Amino acid sequence: MSAIATLTQLSDALAEVVAGAGRSIVAVNARRRLPSSGLVWSDDGTIVTADHGIERDEEITITAPDGADLPAQLIGRDPGTDIAVLKAEAQLLTPASFATDARVGALAVAVGRPGAALMASLGVIASAGRDDRTGRGGTLEDYYRTDATALPGFSGGALVLASGGIAAMLTSHLGQGAGFAIGPATLRRVVGDLQRQGRVRRAYIGVTSQPVALPVSMRDRHAPGQEAALLVVGLEADGPADRAGLLLGDVVILFGGEPIRDTGDLQTALRADRIGQAIAIRVIRGGEARDLTVTVGERPT
């Protein structure tokens, strides 16, 4: 087969991949400027999209793949993961088919519908990540970066593999540098929470903290084997930690019996199922260990 024929075959195959994915991608008309994109989550009209593309709560419409403009209702939104869920007055839309074989180096196409027509950009999956936190406090079970150009209005669209499966949902509001996309595990969890309760519940205790090394003498006395802990450098007035009696300068070493070495440990310990629970917290204050009890709060939206 000639080089031209090979390239033509590849080009045709990629065009088919884009067209196939496009049957599950809609335009989301919820802001003054260019529409964003959205993925059909289920055939009853449930749409998942990027939260930052939703600038109004009412008078939202989607533009379906067949060009029809349909009213949609905002079900819930989560700025922490930049995910929102809509319910369109539509039936028999084609749900997105998510891939399970996404890997670094694989060809990938960024596909969006920032209006009635599809748009696409070719690249590769540059990196894949697991179990990370966003700068907005959200948790990402899985995410990807791509060098495919996410054009304006692509947020809420799809990062599509050569197999035709959708690896992730594109967003321009998370990550830096290469294009960012949220994986299906994160989407399933957040969409489920938004459908059930309209929001994602997040636990917090109202502290600002920074890691600090524990001197050997303090470590030996109060935290054997623990080389670092968290220094409290800020307290929310009348927040959970403030009400529990924590003070600026306290060094947190245990939360719920779990060692706290850095902010990641504390965030992991602050699970949503602990909201409303009284949790034991051990701090070092003035060189001595003190045990307090903090009632975990729900972070305001």
PEUR-V961133 format. One record per backbone hydrogen bond with DSSP energy under -0.5 kcal/mol. CO is the residue of the C=O (numbers start at 0). NH is the residue of the N-H. If there is no record, write none. Layout:
# PEUR-V961133
co,nh
CO,NH
CO,NH
This chain:
# PEUR-V961133
co,nh
1,5
2,6
3,7
4,8
5,9
6,10
7,11
8,12
9,13
10,14
11,15
12,16
13,17
14,18
15,19
16,20
17,21
18,22
19,22
20,23
21,24
22,93
23,39
25,37
26,28
26,62
27,29
27,35
28,60
29,54
29,55
35,27
36,49
37,25
38,40
38,47
39,95
41,44
42,91
42,92
44,87
45,40
45,41
46,85
47,38
48,83
49,52
50,53
52,54
56,73
59,71
60,28
61,63
61,69
62,26
63,66
67,63
67,69
69,61
70,88
71,59
72,74
72,86
75,84
77,80
77,81
77,82
79,137
81,50
82,77
83,48
84,74
84,75
85,46
86,72
87,89
92,94
95,97
96,165
102,105
105,124
106,161
107,122
108,110
108,159
109,120
110,157
111,118
112,114
118,111
120,109
122,107
123,125
123,146
124,104
126,144
128,142
131,139
133,136
137,133
138,140
139,131
140,130
141,182
142,128
143,180
144,125
144,126
145,178
148,150
150,153
153,156
154,36
156,169
157,110
157,159
158,166
158,167
159,108
160,163
164,160
164,166
165,98
166,183
167,158
168,181
169,155
170,179
175,177
178,145
179,170
180,143
181,168
182,186
183,187
184,188
185,189
186,190
187,191
188,192
189,193
190,194
191,195
192,196
192,197
192,198
193,197
197,76
198,200
201,298
203,296
204,240
205,235
207,232
207,233
209,230
211,228
212,214
214,218
215,219
216,220
217,221
217,222
218,222
222,225
224,226
226,213
228,211
228,230
229,231
229,251
230,209
230,232
231,248
233,207
235,238
238,242
239,243
240,244
240,245
241,244
246,249
249,231
249,251
250,283
251,229
252,259
253,281
254,257
257,254
258,260
261,265
262,266
263,267
264,268
265,269
268,270
269,202
270,273
271,274
273,276
276,278
276,295
278,293
279,255
280,291
281,252
281,253
282,284
282,289
283,250
284,287
287,284
289,282
289,291
291,280
293,278
293,295
295,275
296,203
296,298
